[in-house]
């Protein structure tokens, strides 16, 4: 069980890094010009980053439960 928890924790960390990478590219990317003057950013990368972050949270929660379960029952 600890091996599965470690693997899931690694997957959660990878998802979190991907989320930050998408978020950083979204913040650095070009803004779209609207016809009425102000600039607005594209919301699609932000939605992808949020979904990746939520997936990382869920996977890390499962990893934590498995790690605690493996710690309690030898």
PDB file of N, CA, C, O and CB in Angstrom:
ATOM      1  N   UNK A   1       0.805  -1.198   0.000  1.00  0.00           N
ATOM      2  CA  UNK A   1       0.000   0.000   0.000  1.00  0.00           C
ATOM      3  C   UNK A   1       0.855   1.272   0.000  1.00  0.00           C
ATOM      4  O   UNK A   1       0.488   2.243  -0.661  1.00  0.00           O
ATOM      5  CB  UNK A   1      -0.920  -0.007   1.194  1.00  0.00           C
ATOM      6  N   UNK A   2       1.974   1.297   0.714  1.00  0.00           N
ATOM      7  CA  UNK A   2       2.798   2.517   0.661  1.00  0.00           C
ATOM      8  C   UNK A   2       3.368   2.799  -0.731  1.00  0.00           C
ATOM      9  O   UNK A   2       3.575   3.957  -1.094  1.00  0.00           O
ATOM     10  CB  UNK A   2       3.937   2.406   1.653  1.00  0.00           C
ATOM     11  N   UNK A   3       3.623   1.743  -1.512  1.00  0.00           N
ATOM     12  CA  UNK A   3       4.142   1.958  -2.864  1.00  0.00           C
ATOM     13  C   UNK A   3       3.094   2.622  -3.757  1.00  0.00           C
ATOM     14  O   UNK A   3       3.413   3.497  -4.562  1.00  0.00           O
ATOM     15  CB  UNK A   3       4.591   0.624  -3.482  1.00  0.00           C
ATOM     16  N   UNK A   4       1.857   2.200  -3.604  1.00  0.00           N
ATOM     17  CA  UNK A   4       0.769   2.803  -4.392  1.00  0.00           C
ATOM     18  C   UNK A   4       0.570   4.256  -3.965  1.00  0.00           C
ATOM     19  O   UNK A   4       0.345   5.132  -4.800  1.00  0.00           O
ATOM     20  CB  UNK A   4      -0.558   1.997  -4.220  1.00  0.00           C
ATOM     21  N   UNK A   5       0.653   4.503  -2.660  1.00  0.00           N
ATOM     22  CA  UNK A   5       0.501   5.870  -2.158  1.00  0.00           C
ATOM     23  C   UNK A   5       1.626   6.761  -2.683  1.00  0.00           C
ATOM     24  O   UNK A   5       1.380   7.912  -3.044  1.00  0.00           O
ATOM     25  CB  UNK A   5       0.485   5.882  -0.614  1.00  0.00           C
ATOM     26  N   UNK A   6       2.848   6.248  -2.729  1.00  0.00           N
ATOM     27  CA  UNK A   6       3.971   7.017  -3.252  1.00  0.00           C
ATOM     28  C   UNK A   6       3.788   7.323  -4.735  1.00  0.00           C
ATOM     29  O   UNK A   6       4.089   8.426  -5.191  1.00  0.00           O
ATOM     30  CB  UNK A   6       5.280   6.263  -3.030  1.00  0.00           C
ATOM     31  N   UNK A   7       3.297   6.347  -5.476  1.00  0.00           N
ATOM     32  CA  UNK A   7       3.068   6.548  -6.906  1.00  0.00           C
ATOM     33  C   UNK A   7       1.971   7.588  -7.138  1.00  0.00           C
ATOM     34  O   UNK A   7       2.098   8.447  -8.011  1.00  0.00           O
ATOM     35  CB  UNK A   7       2.691   5.215  -7.583  1.00  0.00           C
ATOM     36  N   UNK A   8       0.910   7.507  -6.361  1.00  0.00           N
ATOM     37  CA  UNK A   8      -0.168   8.498  -6.492  1.00  0.00           C
ATOM     38  C   UNK A   8       0.297   9.882  -6.068  1.00  0.00           C
ATOM     39  O   UNK A   8      -0.109  10.878  -6.667  1.00  0.00           O
ATOM     40  CB  UNK A   8      -1.382   8.083  -5.658  1.00  0.00           C
ATOM     41  N   UNK A   9       1.135   9.959  -5.054  1.00  0.00           N
ATOM     42  CA  UNK A   9       1.666  11.259  -4.634  1.00  0.00           C
ATOM     43  C   UNK A   9       2.536  11.865  -5.732  1.00  0.00           C
ATOM     44  O   UNK A   9       2.502  13.074  -5.960  1.00  0.00           O
ATOM     45  CB  UNK A   9       2.478  11.116  -3.330  1.00  0.00           C
ATOM     46  N   UNK A  10       3.316  11.024  -6.411  1.00  0.00           N
ATOM     47  CA  UNK A  10       4.119  11.512  -7.527  1.00  0.00           C
ATOM     48  C   UNK A  10       3.222  12.004  -8.659  1.00  0.00           C
ATOM     49  O   UNK A  10       3.498  13.037  -9.268  1.00  0.00           O
ATOM     50  CB  UNK A  10       5.062  10.409  -8.034  1.00  0.00           C
ATOM     51  N   UNK A  11       2.150  11.267  -8.939  1.00  0.00           N
ATOM     52  CA  UNK A  11       1.215  11.685  -9.988  1.00  0.00           C
ATOM     53  C   UNK A  11       0.548  13.012  -9.620  1.00  0.00           C
ATOM     54  O   UNK A  11       0.347  13.867 -10.483  1.00  0.00           O
ATOM     55  CB  UNK A  11       0.143  10.595 -10.223  1.00  0.00           C
ATOM     56  N   UNK A  12       0.205  13.185  -8.341  1.00  0.00           N
ATOM     57  CA  UNK A  12      -0.398  14.442  -7.901  1.00  0.00           C
ATOM     58  C   UNK A  12       0.581  15.600  -8.046  1.00  0.00           C
ATOM     59  O   UNK A  12       0.198  16.695  -8.459  1.00  0.00           O
ATOM     60  CB  UNK A  12      -0.866  14.329  -6.449  1.00  0.00           C
ATOM     61  N   UNK A  13       1.844  15.358  -7.706  1.00  0.00           N
ATOM     62  CA  UNK A  13       2.849  16.409  -7.867  1.00  0.00           C
ATOM     63  C   UNK A  13       3.036  16.764  -9.339  1.00  0.00           C
ATOM     64  O   UNK A  13       3.201  17.934  -9.685  1.00  0.00           O
ATOM     65  CB  UNK A  13       4.188  15.969  -7.257  1.00  0.00           C
ATOM     66  N   UNK A  14       3.009  15.765 -10.192  1.00  0.00           N
ATOM     67  CA  UNK A  14       3.127  16.017 -11.628  1.00  0.00           C
ATOM     68  C   UNK A  14       1.942  16.827 -12.150  1.00  0.00           C
ATOM     69  O   UNK A  14       2.120  17.745 -12.950  1.00  0.00           O
ATOM     70  CB  UNK A  14       3.234  14.693 -12.391  1.00  0.00           C
ATOM     71  N   UNK A  15       0.741  16.491 -11.702  1.00  0.00           N
ATOM     72  CA  UNK A  15      -0.442  17.260 -12.099  1.00  0.00           C
ATOM     73  C   UNK A  15      -0.359  18.699 -11.607  1.00  0.00           C
ATOM     74  O   UNK A  15      -0.776  19.621 -12.307  1.00  0.00           O
ATOM     75  CB  UNK A  15      -1.712  16.599 -11.561  1.00  0.00           C
ATOM     76  N   UNK A  16       0.178  18.893 -10.408  1.00  0.00           N
ATOM     77  CA  UNK A  16       0.304  20.238  -9.872  1.00  0.00           C
ATOM     78  C   UNK A  16       1.317  21.056 -10.669  1.00  0.00           C
ATOM     79  O   UNK A  16       1.092  22.237 -10.931  1.00  0.00           O
ATOM     80  CB  UNK A  16       0.708  20.184  -8.403  1.00  0.00           C
ATOM     81  N   UNK A  17       2.423  20.437 -11.051  1.00  0.00           N
ATOM     82  CA  UNK A  17       3.422  21.132 -11.875  1.00  0.00           C
ATOM     83  C   UNK A  17       2.826  21.491 -13.236  1.00  0.00           C
ATOM     84  O   UNK A  17       3.058  22.586 -13.749  1.00  0.00           O
ATOM     85  CB  UNK A  17       4.690  20.252 -12.058  1.00  0.00           C
ATOM     86  N   UNK A  18       2.057  20.568 -13.818  1.00  0.00           N
ATOM     87  CA  UNK A  18       1.399  20.867 -15.097  1.00  0.00           C
ATOM     88  C   UNK A  18       0.409  22.018 -14.949  1.00  0.00           C
ATOM     89  O   UNK A  18       0.298  22.867 -15.833  1.00  0.00           O
ATOM     90  CB  UNK A  18       0.678  19.619 -15.634  1.00  0.00           C
ATOM     91  N   UNK A  19      -0.305  22.042 -13.835  1.00  0.00           N
ATOM     92  CA  UNK A  19      -1.256  23.115 -13.588  1.00  0.00           C
ATOM     93  C   UNK A  19      -0.544  24.462 -13.494  1.00  0.00           C
ATOM     94  O   UNK A  19      -1.009  25.455 -14.052  1.00  0.00           O
ATOM     95  CB  UNK A  19      -2.046  22.843 -12.307  1.00  0.00           C
ATOM     96  N   UNK A  20       0.584  24.491 -12.789  1.00  0.00           N
ATOM     97  CA  UNK A  20       1.333  25.742 -12.674  1.00  0.00           C
ATOM     98  C   UNK A  20       1.927  26.158 -14.015  1.00  0.00           C
ATOM     99  O   UNK A  20       2.011  27.349 -14.314  1.00  0.00           O
ATOM    100  CB  UNK A  20       2.443  25.602 -11.632  1.00  0.00           C
ATOM    101  N   UNK A  21       2.336  25.190 -14.818  1.00  0.00           N
ATOM    102  CA  UNK A  21       2.886  25.505 -16.140  1.00  0.00           C
ATOM    103  C   UNK A  21       1.812  26.106 -17.042  1.00  0.00           C
ATOM    104  O   UNK A  21       2.062  27.083 -17.748  1.00  0.00           O
ATOM    105  CB  UNK A  21       3.482  24.240 -16.793  1.00  0.00           C
ATOM    106  N   UNK A  22       0.622  25.523 -17.017  1.00  0.00           N
ATOM    107  CA  UNK A  22      -0.480  26.063 -17.819  1.00  0.00           C
ATOM    108  C   UNK A  22      -0.854  27.449 -17.313  1.00  0.00           C
ATOM    109  O   UNK A  22      -1.132  28.346 -18.109  1.00  0.00           O
ATOM    110  CB  UNK A  22      -1.710  25.122 -17.776  1.00  0.00           C
ATOM    111  N   UNK A  23      -0.863  27.628 -16.009  1.00  0.00           N
ATOM    112  CA  UNK A  23      -1.204  28.919 -15.429  1.00  0.00           C
ATOM    113  C   UNK A  23      -0.159  29.974 -15.793  1.00  0.00           C
ATOM    114  O   UNK A  23      -0.511  31.113 -16.099  1.00  0.00           O
ATOM    115  CB  UNK A  23      -1.331  28.801 -13.907  1.00  0.00           C
ATOM    116  N   UNK A  24       1.109  29.606 -15.764  1.00  0.00           N
ATOM    117  CA  UNK A  24       2.170  30.563 -16.101  1.00  0.00           C
ATOM    118  C   UNK A  24       2.113  30.943 -17.581  1.00  0.00           C
ATOM    119  O   UNK A  24       2.330  32.103 -17.930  1.00  0.00           O
ATOM    120  CB  UNK A  24       3.552  29.976 -15.759  1.00  0.00           C
ATOM    121  N   UNK A  25       1.825  29.978 -18.447  1.00  0.00           N
ATOM    122  CA  UNK A  25       1.725  30.311 -19.870  1.00  0.00           C
ATOM    123  C   UNK A  25       0.487  31.158 -20.134  1.00  0.00           C
ATOM    124  O   UNK A  25       0.482  31.980 -21.051  1.00  0.00           O
ATOM    125  CB  UNK A  25       1.685  29.032 -20.725  1.00  0.00           C
ATOM    126  N   UNK A  26      -0.557  30.964 -19.341  1.00  0.00           N
ATOM    127  CA  UNK A  26      -1.766  31.767 -19.498  1.00  0.00           C
ATOM    128  C   UNK A  26      -1.508  33.205 -19.066  1.00  0.00           C
ATOM    129  O   UNK A  26      -1.998  34.141 -19.699  1.00  0.00           O
ATOM    130  CB  UNK A  26      -2.927  31.165 -18.687  1.00  0.00           C
ATOM    131  N   UNK A  27      -0.745  33.386 -17.996  1.00  0.00           N
ATOM    132  CA  UNK A  27      -0.469  34.741 -17.525  1.00  0.00           C
ATOM    133  C   UNK A  27       0.490  35.478 -18.465  1.00  0.00           C
ATOM    134  O   UNK A  27       0.412  36.699 -18.606  1.00  0.00           O
ATOM    135  CB  UNK A  27       0.113  34.698 -16.111  1.00  0.00           C
ATOM    136  N   UNK A  28       1.377  34.745 -19.093  1.00  0.00           N
ATOM    137  CA  UNK A  28       2.377  35.343 -19.967  1.00  0.00           C
ATOM    138  C   UNK A  28       1.865  35.532 -21.385  1.00  0.00           C
ATOM    139  O   UNK A  28       2.424  36.322 -22.147  1.00  0.00           O
ATOM    140  CB  UNK A  28       3.620  34.493 -19.984  1.00  0.00           C
ATOM    141  N   UNK A  29       0.816  34.821 -21.744  1.00  0.00           N
ATOM    142  CA  UNK A  29       0.335  34.825 -23.116  1.00  0.00           C
ATOM    143  C   UNK A  29      -0.288  36.142 -23.536  1.00  0.00           C
ATOM    144  O   UNK A  29      -0.544  37.009 -22.701  1.00  0.00           O
ATOM    145  CB  UNK A  29      -0.653  33.736 -23.301  1.00  0.00           C
ATOM    146  N   UNK A  30      -0.530  36.291 -24.829  1.00  0.00           N
ATOM    147  CA  UNK A  30      -1.106  37.538 -25.335  1.00  0.00           C
ATOM    148  C   UNK A  30      -2.581  37.676 -24.929  1.00  0.00           C
ATOM    149  O   UNK A  30      -3.310  36.694 -24.793  1.00  0.00           O
ATOM    150  CB  UNK A  30      -0.972  37.601 -26.868  1.00  0.00           C
ATOM    151  N   UNK A  31      -2.970  38.901 -24.749  1.00  0.00           N
ATOM    152  CA  UNK A  31      -4.358  39.185 -24.418  1.00  0.00           C
ATOM    153  C   UNK A  31      -5.127  39.488 -25.694  1.00  0.00           C
ATOM    154  O   UNK A  31      -4.581  40.054 -26.641  1.00  0.00           O
ATOM    155  CB  UNK A  31      -4.460  40.364 -23.422  1.00  0.00           C
ATOM    156  N   UNK A  32      -6.390  39.109 -25.711  1.00  0.00           N
ATOM    157  CA  UNK A  32      -7.217  39.372 -26.887  1.00  0.00           C
ATOM    158  C   UNK A  32      -7.768  40.796 -26.809  1.00  0.00           C
ATOM    159  O   UNK A  32      -8.188  41.248 -25.744  1.00  0.00           O
ATOM    160  CB  UNK A  32      -8.377  38.338 -26.994  1.00  0.00           C
ATOM    161  N   UNK A  33      -7.764  41.479 -27.913  1.00  0.00           N
ATOM    162  CA  UNK A  33      -8.315  42.830 -27.968  1.00  0.00           C
ATOM    163  C   UNK A  33      -9.807  42.756 -28.257  1.00  0.00           C
ATOM    164  O   UNK A  33     -10.231  42.126 -29.226  1.00  0.00           O
ATOM    165  CB  UNK A  33      -7.592  43.681 -29.042  1.00  0.00           C
ATOM    166  N   UNK A  34     -10.595  43.398 -27.415  1.00  0.00           N
ATOM    167  CA  UNK A  34     -12.033  43.436 -27.640  1.00  0.00           C
ATOM    168  C   UNK A  34     -12.391  44.681 -28.444  1.00  0.00           C
ATOM    169  O   UNK A  34     -11.621  45.640 -28.504  1.00  0.00           O
ATOM    170  CB  UNK A  34     -12.802  43.411 -26.297  1.00  0.00           C
ATOM    171  N   UNK A  35     -13.556  44.653 -29.053  1.00  0.00           N
ATOM    172  CA  UNK A  35     -13.969  45.775 -29.896  1.00  0.00           C
ATOM    173  C   UNK A  35     -14.306  47.026 -29.096  1.00  0.00           C
ATOM    174  O   UNK A  35     -14.203  48.135 -29.621  1.00  0.00           O
ATOM    175  CB  UNK A  35     -15.159  45.377 -30.727  1.00  0.00           C
ATOM    176  N   UNK A  36     -14.705  46.871 -27.840  1.00  0.00           N
ATOM    177  CA  UNK A  36     -15.073  48.041 -27.052  1.00  0.00           C
ATOM    178  C   UNK A  36     -13.879  48.653 -26.314  1.00  0.00           C
ATOM    179  O   UNK A  36     -14.060  49.576 -25.521  1.00  0.00           O
ATOM    180  CB  UNK A  36     -16.150  47.668 -26.058  1.00  0.00           C
ATOM    181  N   UNK A  37     -12.678  48.163 -26.557  1.00  0.00           N
ATOM    182  CA  UNK A  37     -11.494  48.817 -26.013  1.00  0.00           C
ATOM    183  C   UNK A  37     -10.692  48.026 -24.993  1.00  0.00           C
ATOM    184  O   UNK A  37      -9.503  47.798 -25.219  1.00  0.00           O
ATOM    185  CB  UNK A  37     -11.893  50.066 -25.405  1.00  0.00           C
ATOM    186  N   UNK A  38     -11.285  47.591 -23.868  1.00  0.00           N
ATOM    187  CA  UNK A  38     -10.448  46.916 -22.866  1.00  0.00           C
ATOM    188  C   UNK A  38      -9.973  45.551 -23.337  1.00  0.00           C
ATOM    189  O   UNK A  38     -10.594  44.927 -24.198  1.00  0.00           O
ATOM    190  CB  UNK A  38     -11.212  46.763 -21.564  1.00  0.00           C
ATOM    191  N   UNK A  39      -8.884  45.102 -22.773  1.00  0.00           N
ATOM    192  CA  UNK A  39      -8.332  43.802 -23.143  1.00  0.00           C
ATOM    193  C   UNK A  39      -8.849  42.753 -22.174  1.00  0.00           C
ATOM    194  O   UNK A  39      -8.968  43.000 -20.974  1.00  0.00           O
ATOM    195  CB  UNK A  39      -6.779  43.832 -23.147  1.00  0.00           C
ATOM    196  N   UNK A  40      -9.149  41.594 -22.702  1.00  0.00           N
ATOM    197  CA  UNK A  40      -9.631  40.485 -21.884  1.00  0.00           C
ATOM    198  C   UNK A  40      -8.785  39.256 -22.184  1.00  0.00           C
ATOM    199  O   UNK A  40      -8.380  39.028 -23.323  1.00  0.00           O
ATOM    200  CB  UNK A  40     -11.142  40.201 -22.150  1.00  0.00           C
ATOM    201  N   UNK A  41      -8.527  38.476 -21.156  1.00  0.00           N
ATOM    202  CA  UNK A  41      -7.712  37.280 -21.367  1.00  0.00           C
ATOM    203  C   UNK A  41      -8.597  36.106 -21.771  1.00  0.00           C
ATOM    204  O   UNK A  41      -9.808  36.109 -21.548  1.00  0.00           O
ATOM    205  CB  UNK A  41      -6.909  36.934 -20.094  1.00  0.00           C
ATOM    206  N   UNK A  42      -7.970  35.122 -22.361  1.00  0.00           N
ATOM    207  CA  UNK A  42      -8.668  33.898 -22.746  1.00  0.00           C
ATOM    208  C   UNK A  42      -8.875  33.053 -21.490  1.00  0.00           C
ATOM    209  O   UNK A  42      -7.906  32.756 -20.793  1.00  0.00           O
ATOM    210  CB  UNK A  42      -7.867  33.103 -23.841  1.00  0.00           C
ATOM    211  N   UNK A  43     -10.090  32.665 -21.190  1.00  0.00           N
ATOM    212  CA  UNK A  43     -10.393  31.949 -19.953  1.00  0.00           C
ATOM    213  C   UNK A  43     -10.175  30.444 -20.070  1.00  0.00           C
ATOM    214  O   UNK A  43     -10.195  29.753 -19.051  1.00  0.00           O
ATOM    215  CB  UNK A  43     -11.817  32.220 -19.544  1.00  0.00           C
ATOM    216  N   UNK A  44      -9.967  29.910 -21.271  1.00  0.00           N
ATOM    217  CA  UNK A  44      -9.830  28.465 -21.419  1.00  0.00           C
ATOM    218  C   UNK A  44      -8.595  27.909 -20.707  1.00  0.00           C
ATOM    219  O   UNK A  44      -8.728  26.902 -20.011  1.00  0.00           O
ATOM    220  CB  UNK A  44      -9.772  28.108 -22.884  1.00  0.00           C
ATOM    221  N   UNK A  45      -7.388  28.506 -20.837  1.00  0.00           N
ATOM    222  CA  UNK A  45      -6.242  27.969 -20.096  1.00  0.00           C
ATOM    223  C   UNK A  45      -6.443  28.034 -18.582  1.00  0.00           C
ATOM    224  O   UNK A  45      -5.961  27.163 -17.858  1.00  0.00           O
ATOM    225  CB  UNK A  45      -4.980  28.728 -20.473  1.00  0.00           C
ATOM    226  N   UNK A  46      -7.145  29.047 -18.103  1.00  0.00           N
ATOM    227  CA  UNK A  46      -7.402  29.137 -16.671  1.00  0.00           C
ATOM    228  C   UNK A  46      -8.302  27.991 -16.216  1.00  0.00           C
ATOM    229  O   UNK A  46      -8.107  27.438 -15.133  1.00  0.00           O
ATOM    230  CB  UNK A  46      -8.043  30.490 -16.323  1.00  0.00           C
ATOM    231  N   UNK A  47      -9.272  27.638 -17.031  1.00  0.00           N
ATOM    232  CA  UNK A  47     -10.166  26.528 -16.674  1.00  0.00           C
ATOM    233  C   UNK A  47      -9.408  25.206 -16.677  1.00  0.00           C
ATOM    234  O   UNK A  47      -9.652  24.352 -15.826  1.00  0.00           O
ATOM    235  CB  UNK A  47     -11.360  26.457 -17.650  1.00  0.00           C
ATOM    236  N   UNK A  48      -8.496  25.030 -17.620  1.00  0.00           N
ATOM    237  CA  UNK A  48      -7.689  23.807 -17.662  1.00  0.00           C
ATOM    238  C   UNK A  48      -6.787  23.733 -16.434  1.00  0.00           C
ATOM    239  O   UNK A  48      -6.634  22.668 -15.837  1.00  0.00           O
ATOM    240  CB  UNK A  48      -6.841  23.751 -18.957  1.00  0.00           C
ATOM    241  N   UNK A  49      -6.191  24.861 -16.057  1.00  0.00           N
ATOM    242  CA  UNK A  49      -5.315  24.890 -14.885  1.00  0.00           C
ATOM    243  C   UNK A  49      -6.090  24.561 -13.616  1.00  0.00           C
ATOM    244  O   UNK A  49      -5.583  23.854 -12.745  1.00  0.00           O
ATOM    245  CB  UNK A  49      -4.646  26.261 -14.751  1.00  0.00           C
ATOM    246  N   UNK A  50      -7.295  25.060 -13.508  1.00  0.00           N
ATOM    247  CA  UNK A  50      -8.118  24.776 -12.327  1.00  0.00           C
ATOM    248  C   UNK A  50      -8.496  23.303 -12.288  1.00  0.00           C
ATOM    249  O   UNK A  50      -8.460  22.688 -11.223  1.00  0.00           O
ATOM    250  CB  UNK A  50      -9.388  25.653 -12.321  1.00  0.00           C
ATOM    251  N   UNK A  51      -8.858  22.730 -13.425  1.00  0.00           N
ATOM    252  CA  UNK A  51      -9.203  21.303 -13.456  1.00  0.00           C
ATOM    253  C   UNK A  51      -8.007  20.425 -13.100  1.00  0.00           C
ATOM    254  O   UNK A  51      -8.152  19.434 -12.384  1.00  0.00           O
ATOM    255  CB  UNK A  51      -9.733  20.918 -14.838  1.00  0.00           C
ATOM    256  N   UNK A  52      -6.822  20.790 -13.599  1.00  0.00           N
ATOM    257  CA  UNK A  52      -5.622  20.037 -13.252  1.00  0.00           C
ATOM    258  C   UNK A  52      -5.308  20.145 -11.764  1.00  0.00           C
ATOM    259  O   UNK A  52      -4.893  19.167 -11.142  1.00  0.00           O
ATOM    260  CB  UNK A  52      -4.435  20.527 -14.074  1.00  0.00           C
ATOM    261  N   UNK A  53      -5.504  21.325 -11.198  1.00  0.00           N
ATOM    262  CA  UNK A  53      -5.247  21.514  -9.774  1.00  0.00           C
ATOM    263  C   UNK A  53      -6.240  20.725  -8.923  1.00  0.00           C
ATOM    264  O   UNK A  53      -5.866  20.164  -7.894  1.00  0.00           O
ATOM    265  CB  UNK A  53      -5.311  22.998  -9.415  1.00  0.00           C
ATOM    266  N   UNK A  54      -7.488  20.680  -9.343  1.00  0.00           N
ATOM    267  CA  UNK A  54      -8.483  19.887  -8.608  1.00  0.00           C
ATOM    268  C   UNK A  54      -8.209  18.394  -8.726  1.00  0.00           C
ATOM    269  O   UNK A  54      -8.409  17.647  -7.768  1.00  0.00           O
ATOM    270  CB  UNK A  54      -9.891  20.195  -9.120  1.00  0.00           C
ATOM    271  N   UNK A  55      -7.756  17.960  -9.885  1.00  0.00           N
ATOM    272  CA  UNK A  55      -7.382  16.553 -10.049  1.00  0.00           C
ATOM    273  C   UNK A  55      -6.190  16.217  -9.163  1.00  0.00           C
ATOM    274  O   UNK A  55      -6.145  15.142  -8.564  1.00  0.00           O
ATOM    275  CB  UNK A  55      -7.057  16.242 -11.525  1.00  0.00           C
ATOM    276  N   UNK A  56      -5.228  17.125  -9.075  1.00  0.00           N
ATOM    277  CA  UNK A  56      -4.069  16.903  -8.203  1.00  0.00           C
ATOM    278  C   UNK A  56      -4.501  16.819  -6.745  1.00  0.00           C
ATOM    279  O   UNK A  56      -3.970  16.010  -5.983  1.00  0.00           O
ATOM    280  CB  UNK A  56      -3.031  18.026  -8.383  1.00  0.00           C
ATOM    281  N   UNK A  57      -5.450  17.642  -6.360  1.00  0.00           N
ATOM    282  CA  UNK A  57      -5.953  17.596  -4.987  1.00  0.00           C
ATOM    283  C   UNK A  57      -6.638  16.262  -4.701  1.00  0.00           C
ATOM    284  O   UNK A  57      -6.422  15.670  -3.643  1.00  0.00           O
ATOM    285  CB  UNK A  57      -6.928  18.756  -4.734  1.00  0.00           C
ATOM    286  N   UNK A  58      -7.452  15.791  -5.621  1.00  0.00           N
ATOM    287  CA  UNK A  58      -8.140  14.513  -5.427  1.00  0.00           C
ATOM    288  C   UNK A  58      -7.183  13.333  -5.359  1.00  0.00           C
ATOM    289  O   UNK A  58      -7.332  12.453  -4.512  1.00  0.00           O
ATOM    290  CB  UNK A  58      -9.132  14.289  -6.538  1.00  0.00           C
ATOM    291  N   UNK A  59      -6.196  13.317  -6.257  1.00  0.00           N
ATOM    292  CA  UNK A  59      -5.228  12.220  -6.262  1.00  0.00           C
ATOM    293  C   UNK A  59      -4.385  12.251  -4.993  1.00  0.00           C
ATOM    294  O   UNK A  59      -4.074  11.203  -4.429  1.00  0.00           O
ATOM    295  CB  UNK A  59      -4.323  12.296  -7.508  1.00  0.00           C
ATOM    296  N   UNK A  60      -4.013  13.450  -4.539  1.00  0.00           N
ATOM    297  CA  UNK A  60      -3.212  13.532  -3.321  1.00  0.00           C
ATOM    298  C   UNK A  60      -4.025  13.137  -2.092  1.00  0.00           C
ATOM    299  O   UNK A  60      -3.470  12.606  -1.130  1.00  0.00           O
ATOM    300  CB  UNK A  60      -2.657  14.942  -3.147  1.00  0.00           C
ATOM    301  N   UNK A  61      -5.328  13.389  -2.113  1.00  0.00           N
ATOM    302  CA  UNK A  61      -6.173  12.956  -0.997  1.00  0.00           C
ATOM    303  C   UNK A  61      -6.251  11.429  -0.934  1.00  0.00           C
ATOM    304  O   UNK A  61      -6.192  10.845   0.148  1.00  0.00           O
ATOM    305  CB  UNK A  61      -7.588  13.555  -1.130  1.00  0.00           C
ATOM    306  N   UNK A  62      -6.381  10.791  -2.087  1.00  0.00           N
ATOM    307  CA  UNK A  62      -6.395   9.322  -2.120  1.00  0.00           C
ATOM    308  C   UNK A  62      -5.046   8.778  -1.661  1.00  0.00           C
ATOM    309  O   UNK A  62      -4.991   7.793  -0.925  1.00  0.00           O
ATOM    310  CB  UNK A  62      -6.728   8.804  -3.547  1.00  0.00           C
ATOM    311  N   UNK A  63      -3.961   9.412  -2.091  1.00  0.00           N
ATOM    312  CA  UNK A  63      -2.624   8.977  -1.675  1.00  0.00           C
ATOM    313  C   UNK A  63      -2.456   9.121  -0.168  1.00  0.00           C
ATOM    314  O   UNK A  63      -1.859   8.259   0.478  1.00  0.00           O
ATOM    315  CB  UNK A  63      -1.537   9.786  -2.410  1.00  0.00           C
ATOM    316  N   UNK A  64      -2.975  10.198   0.391  1.00  0.00           N
ATOM    317  CA  UNK A  64      -2.869  10.401   1.834  1.00  0.00           C
ATOM    318  C   UNK A  64      -3.657   9.346   2.605  1.00  0.00           C
ATOM    319  O   UNK A  64      -3.182   8.836   3.619  1.00  0.00           O
ATOM    320  CB  UNK A  64      -3.361  11.798   2.208  1.00  0.00           C
ATOM    321  N   UNK A  65      -4.850   9.019   2.134  1.00  0.00           N
ATOM    322  CA  UNK A  65      -5.659   7.989   2.802  1.00  0.00           C
ATOM    323  C   UNK A  65      -4.952   6.638   2.738  1.00  0.00           C
ATOM    324  O   UNK A  65      -4.924   5.903   3.726  1.00  0.00           O
ATOM    325  CB  UNK A  65      -7.065   7.888   2.153  1.00  0.00           C
ATOM    326  N   UNK A  66      -4.383   6.311   1.584  1.00  0.00           N
ATOM    327  CA  UNK A  66      -3.660   5.043   1.469  1.00  0.00           C
ATOM    328  C   UNK A  66      -2.416   5.021   2.339  1.00  0.00           C
ATOM    329  O   UNK A  66      -2.098   3.994   2.938  1.00  0.00           O
ATOM    330  CB  UNK A  66      -3.278   4.786   0.023  1.00  0.00           C
ATOM    331  N   UNK A  67      -1.710   6.136   2.415  1.00  0.00           N
ATOM    332  CA  UNK A  67      -0.511   6.192   3.249  1.00  0.00           C
ATOM    333  C   UNK A  67      -0.858   6.057   4.722  1.00  0.00           C
ATOM    334  O   UNK A  67      -0.166   5.356   5.460  1.00  0.00           O
ATOM    335  CB  UNK A  67       0.244   7.496   3.010  1.00  0.00           C
ATOM    336  N   UNK A  68      -1.915   6.716   5.155  1.00  0.00           N
ATOM    337  CA  UNK A  68      -2.330   6.601   6.551  1.00  0.00           C
ATOM    338  C   UNK A  68      -2.827   5.201   6.841  1.00  0.00           C
ATOM    339  O   UNK A  68      -2.556   4.657   7.912  1.00  0.00           O
ATOM    340  CB  UNK A  68      -3.418   7.628   6.882  1.00  0.00           C
ATOM    341  N   UNK A  69      -3.553   4.606   5.900  1.00  0.00           N
ATOM    342  CA  UNK A  69      -4.010   3.238   6.074  1.00  0.00           C
ATOM    343  C   UNK A  69      -2.855   2.251   6.167  1.00  0.00           C
ATOM    344  O   UNK A  69      -2.904   1.315   6.964  1.00  0.00           O
ATOM    345  CB  UNK A  69      -4.921   2.853   4.939  1.00  0.00           C
ATOM    346  N   UNK A  70      -1.827   2.448   5.369  1.00  0.00           N
ATOM    347  CA  UNK A  70      -0.660   1.597   5.431  1.00  0.00           C
ATOM    348  C   UNK A  70       0.153   1.820   6.693  1.00  0.00           C
ATOM    349  O   UNK A  70       0.827   0.909   7.173  1.00  0.00           O
ATOM    350  CB  UNK A  70       0.197   1.822   4.229  1.00  0.00           C
ATOM    351  N   UNK A  71       0.091   3.031   7.231  1.00  0.00           N
ATOM    352  CA  UNK A  71       0.816   3.347   8.448  1.00  0.00           C
ATOM    353  C   UNK A  71       0.126   2.749   9.669  1.00  0.00           C
ATOM    354  O   UNK A  71       0.790   2.281  10.594  1.00  0.00           O
ATOM    355  CB  UNK A  71       0.952   4.856   8.604  1.00  0.00           C
ATOM    356  N   UNK A  72      -1.215   2.763   9.673  1.00  0.00           N
ATOM    357  CA  UNK A  72      -1.976   2.260  10.818  1.00  0.00           C
ATOM    358  C   UNK A  72      -1.953   0.732  10.843  1.00  0.00           C
ATOM    359  O   UNK A  72      -1.669   0.133  11.880  1.00  0.00           O
ATOM    360  CB  UNK A  72      -3.434   2.774  10.770  1.00  0.00           C
ATOM    361  N   UNK A  73      -2.248   0.107   9.716  1.00  0.00           N
ATOM    362  CA  UNK A  73      -2.277  -1.355   9.689  1.00  0.00           C
ATOM    363  C   UNK A  73      -1.026  -1.884   9.002  1.00  0.00           C
ATOM    364  O   UNK A  73      -0.854  -1.691   7.799  1.00  0.00           O
ATOM    365  CB  UNK A  73      -3.547  -1.869   8.971  1.00  0.00           C
ATOM    366  N   UNK A  74      -0.158  -2.541   9.744  1.00  0.00           N
ATOM    367  CA  UNK A  74       1.102  -3.006   9.156  1.00  0.00           C
ATOM    368  C   UNK A  74       0.938  -4.109   8.179  1.00  0.00           C
ATOM    369  O   UNK A  74       1.924  -4.587   7.616  1.00  0.00           O
ATOM    370  CB  UNK A  74       2.019  -3.447  10.205  1.00  0.00           C
TER     371      UNK A  74
END
